[in-house]
Amino acid sequence: MATKEQLELSSLIKSVHQRLRDSAKTSDPEAVWKEHVRDEELLKNYADAMHKLATCYWDRTMEVSCKRSNSRIEWVVASCRSYFHGATPLLYLFRDKDDKVMQAIDAHHGHDYRPYPVERIKLLDVGSCYDPFAAFPDFDVTAIDIAPAQSSVWYCDFLEVEIQSITEPLVSDEPHSIEIFPCEHYDAIVFSLLLEYLPTPDQRMRCCKKAYDLLKPEGILLIITPDSRHQGANAKLMKNWRYTLGLIGFTRIKIEKLEHVTCMVFRKSIFAEVGKRWCEIHHEAYMQPILNIPQDFNETKCDDNEDTEMIGVVRTEEDDADIREAFSGLPFVNS
C-alpha cells in the first residue's frame, strides 16, 4: 500500500502533467512548454519529487517495494544486453527477419552487413533525473533532463535541442548542458515515463523522430509508459503506437507488461521500409499516425490513477481480440 508521502509525491507529478495538458488545449502548446521549462521553482520541486519516488519507492529492487522482476531499470539493462551482447545477440536475429521482409518487397534484395561492434553500449537516457544507468559498467551513458537531480545529468530540453553531423555532443559547462547532438550516435535511447510528461501528441512524435535520427542503424529505442491496468487493457492504444512509430521507420521487437508499466523495444532497421511494411499489412480502421496517451481522453478526473483510460469504456469482443494480439507480442515475439 502506498504511503502518505508516496501519494503526495505522486500527486505533485500528476498535477504538473495535468496542468500542461490542460494549458496545451487552450494555448499554443509550444509556448506552454517553453514557459514550463523556464519555471525553475516548479522544475526543482518536480525533480525532487521524481527523484524521491524513483529512489525510495520505484527502483529499490533489493530492499522493499518492487520485485526485481518488476524493476524498469533492470528491464532496460537486460533488454539492451540480450540485444547487443547475448551469446547470440538478438540484433543478428532481427537482421535475418529484416532481410525476409525486404525480399518480400524486392525479390532481388541483398545487403552486405557489417559487424555491429559494441563494447560498451552507448545509451542516451532522456528525462533521466538521477542517472540510474551509470551504475552499470558496460554502459556508456549520457543522461539528460530539463531539471537534473544529479550533477552527472546534463541539462537539455530534448524537444528543442539540435541534431547535426558532428562526432560528439556539443556541451557547455555554464550551465552544465548539451547544446547539439550528433546524428546516428547512440546504440540505445531510453524514454522512461517521458512521453506522458509531454502535453501533446505532436510533441511526443517529435521526440520519437529525434530518437530515430540519433540512433545508429540497428539501434533500439526503449519506451516505458505507466500502465497499472490488466494485461491487454491498453492493447489497442499500444498497437497504434506500433503503427505510428512504424511509419517513422521503427519496428517493435519486444513488449512486456510489468506491474505498473508497459515496456517496449523498437528497432531502427537499416531499411525504413521494414516498419512501413508492417503498417501496410496490419493497418486497421482505428489506426492513425498519432501518439495519444490514455490521459488525452480524460475530460474529467475519475480516480487517482495516472494511467486511467477513457471514462465509461466497457470491454467488448474487439477488446478481447486486442488482448489476444497483445499476448502474441510478448518479449521478442513479432505478430
NUSEFI-817013 format. One record per residue (C-alpha): x negated, y, z negated; chain; residue in three letters; residue number from 1. Coordinates in steps of 0.02 Angstrom, whole numbers, m for minus. Last residue first. Example, Ala and Ser with C-alpha at 12.3 -4.5 7.8 and 13.67 -1.06 7.14 Angstrom:
residues 2
+--------+--------+--------+------+------+-----+
|     c1 |     c2 |     c3 | unit | code | pos |
+--------+--------+--------+------+------+-----+
|   m684 |    m53 |   m357 |    A |  SER |   2 |
|   m615 |   m225 |   m390 |    A |  ALA |   1 |
+--------+--------+--------+------+------+-----+
//
This chain:
residues 335
+--------+--------+--------+------+------+-----+
|     c1 |     c2 |     c3 | unit | code | pos |
+--------+--------+--------+------+------+-----+
|   m149 |   m544 |   1735 |    A |  SER | 335 |
|   m329 |   m522 |   1680 |    A |  ASN | 334 |
|   m397 |   m606 |   1525 |    A |  VAL | 333 |
|   m543 |   m526 |   1431 |    A |  PHE | 332 |
|   m452 |   m523 |   1264 |    A |  PRO | 331 |
|   m262 |   m536 |   1282 |    A |  LEU | 330 |
|   m181 |   m481 |   1443 |    A |  GLY | 329 |
|    m63 |   m629 |   1462 |    A |  SER | 328 |
|      6 |   m584 |   1290 |    A |  PHE | 327 |
|     52 |   m411 |   1356 |    A |  ALA | 326 |
|    147 |   m487 |   1502 |    A |  GLU | 325 |
|    250 |   m594 |   1384 |    A |  ARG | 324 |
|    291 |   m437 |   1285 |    A |  ILE | 323 |
|    339 |   m348 |   1445 |    A |  ASP | 322 |
|    459 |   m488 |   1488 |    A |  ALA | 321 |
|    537 |   m473 |   1316 |    A |  ASP | 320 |
|    557 |   m286 |   1346 |    A |  ASP | 319 |
|    649 |   m324 |   1508 |    A |  GLU | 318 |
|    766 |   m438 |   1411 |    A |  GLU | 317 |
|    803 |   m288 |   1299 |    A |  THR | 316 |
|    741 |   m223 |   1132 |    A |  ARG | 315 |
|    832 |    m69 |   1069 |    A |  VAL | 314 |
|    775 |    111 |   1084 |    A |  VAL | 313 |
|    863 |    233 |    967 |    A |  GLY | 312 |
|    720 |    352 |    941 |    A |  ILE | 311 |
|    573 |    338 |   1060 |    A |  MET | 310 |
|    412 |    270 |    983 |    A |  GLU | 309 |
|    341 |    289 |    809 |    A |  THR | 308 |
|    150 |    290 |    815 |    A |  ASP | 307 |
|    119 |    419 |    679 |    A |  GLU | 306 |
|    235 |    325 |    561 |    A |  ASN | 305 |
|    316 |    440 |    433 |    A |  ASP | 304 |
|    494 |    424 |    495 |    A |  ASP | 303 |
|    621 |    497 |    618 |    A |  CYS | 302 |
|    543 |    665 |    660 |    A |  LYS | 301 |
|    638 |    745 |    802 |    A |  THR | 300 |
|    604 |    765 |    987 |    A |  GLU | 299 |
|    492 |    612 |    993 |    A |  ASN | 298 |
|    456 |    563 |   1173 |    A |  PHE | 297 |
|    278 |    631 |   1177 |    A |  ASP | 296 |
|    245 |    539 |   1013 |    A |  GLN | 295 |
|    243 |    372 |   1104 |    A |  PRO | 294 |
|     91 |    425 |   1207 |    A |  ILE | 293 |
|    101 |    476 |   1389 |    A |  ASN | 292 |
|    m44 |    461 |   1510 |    A |  LEU | 291 |
|     34 |    494 |   1680 |    A |  ILE | 290 |
|     19 |    417 |   1853 |    A |  PRO | 289 |
|    196 |    346 |   1852 |    A |  GLN | 288 |
|    258 |    169 |   1828 |    A |  MET | 287 |
|    446 |    147 |   1799 |    A |  TYR | 286 |
|    479 |     72 |   1972 |    A |  ALA | 285 |
|    345 |    m61 |   1957 |    A |  GLU | 284 |
|    171 |    m66 |   2034 |    A |  HIS | 283 |
|     82 |   m232 |   2011 |    A |  HIS | 282 |
|      8 |   m261 |   2185 |    A |  ILE | 281 |
|    m32 |    m81 |   2230 |    A |  GLU | 280 |
|    m98 |    m40 |   2056 |    A |  CYS | 279 |
|   m210 |   m193 |   2054 |    A |  TRP | 278 |
|   m282 |   m138 |   2222 |    A |  ARG | 277 |
|   m317 |     35 |   2150 |    A |  LYS | 276 |
|   m424 |    m41 |   2014 |    A |  GLY | 275 |
|   m527 |   m141 |   2139 |    A |  VAL | 274 |
|   m532 |      0 |   2268 |    A |  GLU | 273 |
|   m644 |    102 |   2153 |    A |  ALA | 272 |
|   m786 |    m15 |   2202 |    A |  PHE | 271 |
|   m938 |    m19 |   2087 |    A |  ILE | 270 |
|   m810 |    m56 |   1953 |    A |  SER | 269 |
|   m786 |     58 |   1806 |    A |  LYS | 268 |
|   m721 |    m63 |   1676 |    A |  ARG | 267 |
|   m582 |    m26 |   1552 |    A |  PHE | 266 |
|   m583 |   m101 |   1377 |    A |  VAL | 265 |
|   m428 |    m88 |   1267 |    A |  MET | 264 |
|   m387 |    m84 |   1082 |    A |  CYS | 263 |
|   m212 |    m69 |   1007 |    A |  THR | 262 |
|   m212 |     m6 |    829 |    A |  VAL | 261 |
|   m136 |    m39 |    657 |    A |  HIS | 260 |
|   m174 |   m223 |    625 |    A |  GLU | 259 |
|   m270 |   m261 |    784 |    A |  LEU | 258 |
|   m192 |   m289 |    955 |    A |  LYS | 257 |
|   m314 |   m334 |   1093 |    A |  GLU | 256 |
|   m329 |   m283 |   1274 |    A |  ILE | 255 |
|   m476 |   m326 |   1387 |    A |  LYS | 254 |
|   m529 |   m307 |   1568 |    A |  ILE | 253 |
|   m429 |   m154 |   1621 |    A |  ARG | 252 |
|   m495 |    m98 |   1790 |    A |  THR | 251 |
|   m542 |     84 |   1815 |    A |  PHE | 250 |
|   m541 |    176 |   1982 |    A |  GLY | 249 |
|   m439 |    333 |   1945 |    A |  ILE | 248 |
|   m283 |    245 |   2010 |    A |  LEU | 247 |
|   m321 |    102 |   1891 |    A |  GLY | 246 |
|   m321 |    226 |   1747 |    A |  LEU | 245 |
|   m139 |    266 |   1783 |    A |  THR | 244 |
|    m86 |     84 |   1809 |    A |  TYR | 243 |
|   m172 |     25 |   1650 |    A |  ARG | 242 |
|    m96 |    169 |   1554 |    A |  TRP | 241 |
|     73 |    117 |   1627 |    A |  ASN | 240 |
|     42 |    m58 |   1563 |    A |  LYS | 239 |
|      8 |     15 |   1391 |    A |  MET | 238 |
|    176 |    106 |   1394 |    A |  LEU | 237 |
|    266 |    m52 |   1448 |    A |  LYS | 236 |
|    181 |   m155 |   1314 |    A |  ALA | 235 |
|    222 |    m36 |   1171 |    A |  ASN | 234 |
|    318 |   m165 |   1069 |    A |  ALA | 233 |
|    203 |   m303 |   1132 |    A |  GLY | 232 |
|    134 |   m359 |    965 |    A |  GLN | 231 |
|    235 |   m275 |    827 |    A |  HIS | 230 |
|    220 |    m90 |    788 |    A |  ARG | 229 |
|     75 |    m11 |    695 |    A |  SER | 228 |
|     m4 |     62 |    852 |    A |  ASP | 227 |
|   m139 |    196 |    847 |    A |  PRO | 226 |
|   m245 |    200 |   1006 |    A |  THR | 225 |
|   m421 |    133 |   1032 |    A |  ILE | 224 |
|   m496 |    156 |   1205 |    A |  ILE | 223 |
|   m661 |     79 |   1261 |    A |  LEU | 222 |
|   m726 |    141 |   1429 |    A |  LEU | 221 |
|   m849 |     24 |   1512 |    A |  ILE | 220 |
|   m998 |     38 |   1630 |    A |  GLY | 219 |
|  m1001 |    m61 |   1792 |    A |  GLU | 218 |
|  m1054 |     94 |   1891 |    A |  PRO | 217 |
|  m1133 |    212 |   1763 |    A |  LYS | 216 |
|  m1007 |    308 |   1660 |    A |  LEU | 215 |
|  m1002 |    498 |   1654 |    A |  LEU | 214 |
|   m887 |    519 |   1804 |    A |  ASP | 213 |
|   m761 |    392 |   1737 |    A |  TYR | 212 |
|   m767 |    471 |   1564 |    A |  ALA | 211 |
|   m730 |    639 |   1644 |    A |  LYS | 210 |
|   m579 |    563 |   1731 |    A |  LYS | 209 |
|   m520 |    492 |   1564 |    A |  CYS | 208 |
|   m535 |    661 |   1479 |    A |  CYS | 207 |
|   m441 |    747 |   1619 |    A |  ARG | 206 |
|   m301 |    620 |   1605 |    A |  MET | 205 |
|   m284 |    656 |   1419 |    A |  ARG | 204 |
|   m274 |    841 |   1459 |    A |  GLN | 203 |
|   m140 |    810 |   1589 |    A |  ASP | 202 |
|    m40 |    701 |   1469 |    A |  PRO | 201 |
|    m27 |    846 |   1346 |    A |  THR | 200 |
|    m65 |    879 |   1162 |    A |  PRO | 199 |
|   m237 |    799 |   1145 |    A |  LEU | 198 |
|   m258 |    716 |    975 |    A |  TYR | 197 |
|   m171 |    557 |   1034 |    A |  GLU | 196 |
|   m309 |    534 |   1164 |    A |  LEU | 195 |
|   m445 |    527 |   1031 |    A |  LEU | 194 |
|   m400 |    386 |    912 |    A |  LEU | 193 |
|   m564 |    302 |    962 |    A |  SER | 192 |
|   m613 |    355 |   1139 |    A |  PHE | 191 |
|   m779 |    265 |   1160 |    A |  VAL | 190 |
|   m892 |    277 |   1312 |    A |  ILE | 189 |
|  m1008 |    137 |   1368 |    A |  ALA | 188 |
|  m1158 |    118 |   1484 |    A |  ASP | 187 |
|  m1185 |    306 |   1497 |    A |  TYR | 186 |
|  m1271 |    419 |   1625 |    A |  HIS | 185 |
|  m1165 |    418 |   1782 |    A |  GLU | 184 |
|  m1158 |    611 |   1783 |    A |  CYS | 183 |
|  m1269 |    709 |   1665 |    A |  PRO | 182 |
|  m1181 |    808 |   1528 |    A |  PHE | 181 |
|  m1189 |    997 |   1502 |    A |  ILE | 180 |
|  m1179 |   1110 |   1348 |    A |  GLU | 179 |
|  m1209 |    989 |   1204 |    A |  ILE | 178 |
|  m1211 |   1071 |   1034 |    A |  SER | 177 |
|  m1308 |   1102 |    874 |    A |  HIS | 176 |
|  m1266 |   1288 |    870 |    A |  PRO | 175 |
|  m1397 |   1352 |    887 |    A |  GLU | 174 |
|  m1497 |   1198 |    940 |    A |  ASP | 173 |
|  m1427 |   1191 |   1116 |    A |  SER | 172 |
|  m1419 |   1036 |   1224 |    A |  VAL | 171 |
|  m1422 |    992 |   1409 |    A |  LEU | 170 |
|  m1386 |    806 |   1419 |    A |  PRO | 169 |
|  m1519 |    708 |   1515 |    A |  GLU | 168 |
|  m1556 |    670 |   1698 |    A |  THR | 167 |
|  m1458 |    808 |   1785 |    A |  ILE | 166 |
|  m1326 |    798 |   1921 |    A |  SER | 165 |
|  m1192 |    898 |   1830 |    A |  GLN | 164 |
|  m1045 |    873 |   1713 |    A |  ILE | 163 |
|   m975 |   1024 |   1621 |    A |  GLU | 162 |
|   m895 |   1027 |   1449 |    A |  VAL | 161 |
|   m718 |   1095 |   1435 |    A |  GLU | 160 |
|   m611 |    945 |   1385 |    A |  LEU | 159 |
|   m756 |    864 |   1293 |    A |  PHE | 158 |
|   m771 |   1011 |   1174 |    A |  ASP | 157 |
|   m944 |    977 |   1104 |    A |  CYS | 156 |
|  m1031 |    996 |    936 |    A |  TYR | 155 |
|  m1161 |    859 |    915 |    A |  TRP | 154 |
|  m1144 |    731 |    777 |    A |  VAL | 153 |
|  m1306 |    688 |    685 |    A |  SER | 152 |
|  m1273 |    827 |    558 |    A |  SER | 151 |
|  m1115 |    739 |    500 |    A |  GLN | 150 |
|   m932 |    796 |    492 |    A |  ALA | 149 |
|   m933 |    869 |    666 |    A |  PRO | 148 |
|   m782 |    976 |    711 |    A |  ALA | 147 |
|   m761 |    984 |    901 |    A |  ILE | 146 |
|   m842 |    811 |    908 |    A |  ASP | 145 |
|   m988 |    723 |    990 |    A |  ILE | 144 |
|  m1092 |    566 |    955 |    A |  ALA | 143 |
|  m1230 |    513 |   1075 |    A |  THR | 142 |
|  m1282 |    338 |   1027 |    A |  VAL | 141 |
|  m1423 |    224 |   1085 |    A |  ASP | 140 |
|  m1353 |     58 |   1024 |    A |  PHE | 139 |
|  m1453 |    m99 |    983 |    A |  ASP | 138 |
|  m1499 |    m28 |    813 |    A |  PRO | 137 |
|  m1319 |    m21 |    748 |    A |  PHE | 136 |
|  m1295 |    108 |    609 |    A |  ALA | 135 |
|  m1281 |    249 |    736 |    A |  ALA | 134 |
|  m1111 |    176 |    783 |    A |  PHE | 133 |
|  m1023 |    264 |    638 |    A |  PRO | 132 |
|  m1061 |    442 |    697 |    A |  ASP | 131 |
|   m958 |    542 |    569 |    A |  TYR | 130 |
|   m826 |    637 |    669 |    A |  CYS | 129 |
|   m845 |    541 |    832 |    A |  SER | 128 |
|   m720 |    631 |    943 |    A |  GLY | 127 |
|   m809 |    558 |   1094 |    A |  VAL | 126 |
|   m936 |    421 |   1056 |    A |  ASP | 125 |
|  m1054 |    409 |   1205 |    A |  LEU | 124 |
|  m1149 |    244 |   1208 |    A |  LEU | 123 |
|  m1314 |    198 |   1292 |    A |  LYS | 122 |
|  m1326 |     12 |   1251 |    A |  ILE | 121 |
|  m1505 |    m26 |   1202 |    A |  ARG | 120 |
|  m1600 |   m148 |   1313 |    A |  GLU | 119 |
|  m1483 |   m139 |   1462 |    A |  VAL | 118 |
|  m1545 |   m177 |   1638 |    A |  PRO | 117 |
|  m1399 |   m210 |   1757 |    A |  TYR | 116 |
|  m1478 |   m323 |   1888 |    A |  PRO | 115 |
|  m1449 |   m266 |   2067 |    A |  ARG | 114 |
|  m1305 |   m321 |   2174 |    A |  TYR | 113 |
|  m1316 |   m338 |   2363 |    A |  ASP | 112 |
|  m1136 |   m319 |   2418 |    A |  HIS | 111 |
|  m1031 |   m409 |   2547 |    A |  GLY | 110 |
|   m858 |   m378 |   2617 |    A |  HIS | 109 |
|   m821 |   m451 |   2787 |    A |  HIS | 108 |
|   m649 |   m516 |   2737 |    A |  ALA | 107 |
|   m600 |   m341 |   2682 |    A |  ASP | 106 |
|   m463 |   m312 |   2553 |    A |  ILE | 105 |
|   m456 |   m494 |   2496 |    A |  ALA | 104 |
|   m646 |   m494 |   2501 |    A |  GLN | 103 |
|   m645 |   m341 |   2388 |    A |  MET | 102 |
|   m536 |   m430 |   2261 |    A |  VAL | 101 |
|   m647 |   m584 |   2262 |    A |  LYS | 100 |
|   m802 |   m474 |   2243 |    A |  ASP |  99 |
|   m726 |   m385 |   2094 |    A |  ASP |  98 |
|   m694 |   m552 |   2008 |    A |  LYS |  97 |
|   m875 |   m604 |   2036 |    A |  ASP |  96 |
|   m939 |   m439 |   1966 |    A |  ARG |  95 |
|   m820 |   m466 |   1821 |    A |  PHE |  94 |
|   m913 |   m623 |   1770 |    A |  LEU |  93 |
|  m1078 |   m528 |   1785 |    A |  TYR |  92 |
|  m1024 |   m395 |   1659 |    A |  LEU |  91 |
|   m966 |   m535 |   1545 |    A |  LEU |  90 |
|  m1147 |   m563 |   1498 |    A |  PRO |  89 |
|  m1190 |   m749 |   1497 |    A |  THR |  88 |
|  m1275 |   m771 |   1329 |    A |  ALA |  87 |
|  m1190 |   m605 |   1290 |    A |  GLY |  86 |
|  m1285 |   m442 |   1300 |    A |  HIS |  85 |
|  m1185 |   m320 |   1409 |    A |  PHE |  84 |
|  m1003 |   m372 |   1394 |    A |  TYR |  83 |
|  m1019 |   m476 |   1236 |    A |  SER |  82 |
|  m1118 |   m338 |   1151 |    A |  ARG |  81 |
|  m1000 |   m200 |   1202 |    A |  CYS |  80 |
|   m846 |   m292 |   1141 |    A |  SER |  79 |
|   m930 |   m341 |    976 |    A |  ALA |  78 |
|   m982 |   m161 |    941 |    A |  VAL |  77 |
|   m811 |    m90 |    985 |    A |  VAL |  76 |
|   m720 |   m219 |    879 |    A |  TRP |  75 |
|   m839 |   m194 |    733 |    A |  GLU |  74 |
|   m797 |     m8 |    732 |    A |  ILE |  73 |
|   m609 |    m40 |    751 |    A |  ARG |  72 |
|   m613 |   m154 |    599 |    A |  SER |  71 |
|   m466 |   m277 |    599 |    A |  ASN |  70 |
|   m571 |   m437 |    600 |    A |  SER |  69 |
|   m666 |   m367 |    451 |    A |  ARG |  68 |
|   m503 |   m359 |    353 |    A |  LYS |  67 |
|   m460 |   m181 |    310 |    A |  CYS |  66 |
|   m432 |   m103 |    138 |    A |  SER |  65 |
|   m574 |   m152 |     25 |    A |  VAL |  64 |
|   m757 |   m197 |     17 |    A |  GLU |  63 |
|   m846 |   m254 |    175 |    A |  MET |  62 |
|   m727 |   m177 |    301 |    A |  THR |  61 |
|   m732 |     m3 |    231 |    A |  ARG |  60 |
|   m686 |     69 |    401 |    A |  ASP |  59 |
|   m506 |    127 |    379 |    A |  TRP |  58 |
|   m488 |    182 |    197 |    A |  TYR |  57 |
|   m637 |    272 |    120 |    A |  CYS |  56 |
|   m747 |    300 |    274 |    A |  THR |  55 |
|   m613 |    334 |    405 |    A |  ALA |  54 |
|   m487 |    424 |    295 |    A |  LEU |  53 |
|   m623 |    529 |    214 |    A |  LYS |  52 |
|   m698 |    581 |    381 |    A |  HIS |  51 |
|   m526 |    617 |    454 |    A |  MET |  50 |
|   m480 |    728 |    307 |    A |  ALA |  49 |
|   m645 |    822 |    310 |    A |  ASP |  48 |
|   m635 |    845 |    498 |    A |  ALA |  47 |
|   m457 |    911 |    488 |    A |  TYR |  46 |
|   m500 |   1033 |    349 |    A |  ASN |  45 |
|   m652 |   1092 |    448 |    A |  LYS |  44 |
|   m550 |   1108 |    607 |    A |  LEU |  43 |
|   m417 |   1210 |    517 |    A |  LEU |  42 |
|   m547 |   1328 |    445 |    A |  GLU |  41 |
|   m638 |   1347 |    612 |    A |  GLU |  40 |
|   m485 |   1391 |    716 |    A |  ASP |  39 |
|   m576 |   1423 |    881 |    A |  ARG |  38 |
|   m544 |   1246 |    946 |    A |  VAL |  37 |
|   m358 |   1268 |    913 |    A |  HIS |  36 |
|   m353 |   1431 |   1012 |    A |  GLU |  35 |
|   m436 |   1342 |   1157 |    A |  LYS |  34 |
|   m309 |   1200 |   1147 |    A |  TRP |  33 |
|   m158 |   1316 |   1145 |    A |  VAL |  32 |
|   m229 |   1419 |   1289 |    A |  ALA |  31 |
|   m249 |   1260 |   1392 |    A |  GLU |  30 |
|    m74 |   1201 |   1346 |    A |  PRO |  29 |
|      6 |   1365 |   1404 |    A |  ASP |  28 |
|    148 |   1395 |   1282 |    A |  SER |  27 |
|    317 |   1318 |   1236 |    A |  THR |  26 |
|    283 |   1132 |   1253 |    A |  LYS |  25 |
|     98 |   1150 |   1210 |    A |  ALA |  24 |
|    145 |   1226 |   1043 |    A |  SER |  23 |
|    248 |   1073 |    994 |    A |  ASP |  22 |
|    110 |    953 |   1045 |    A |  ARG |  21 |
|    m23 |   1052 |    950 |    A |  LEU |  20 |
|     87 |   1066 |    795 |    A |  ARG |  19 |
|    122 |    880 |    799 |    A |  GLN |  18 |
|    m62 |    835 |    808 |    A |  HIS |  17 |
|   m106 |    953 |    665 |    A |  VAL |  16 |
|     39 |    888 |    561 |    A |  SER |  15 |
|    m13 |    709 |    590 |    A |  LYS |  14 |
|   m190 |    738 |    527 |    A |  ILE |  13 |
|   m128 |    830 |    371 |    A |  LEU |  12 |
|     m1 |    694 |    335 |    A |  SER |  11 |
|   m135 |    561 |    350 |    A |  SER |  10 |
|   m239 |    649 |    217 |    A |  LEU |   9 |
|    m89 |    665 |    101 |    A |  GLU |   8 |
|    m39 |    483 |    128 |    A |  LEU |   7 |
|   m217 |    425 |     93 |    A |  GLN |   6 |
|   m224 |    529 |    m66 |    A |  GLU |   5 |
|    m59 |    458 |   m130 |    A |  LYS |   4 |
|   m123 |    282 |    m98 |    A |  THR |   3 |
|    m64 |    174 |     45 |    A |  ALA |   2 |
|      0 |      0 |      0 |    A |  MET |   1 |
+--------+--------+--------+------+------+-----+
//
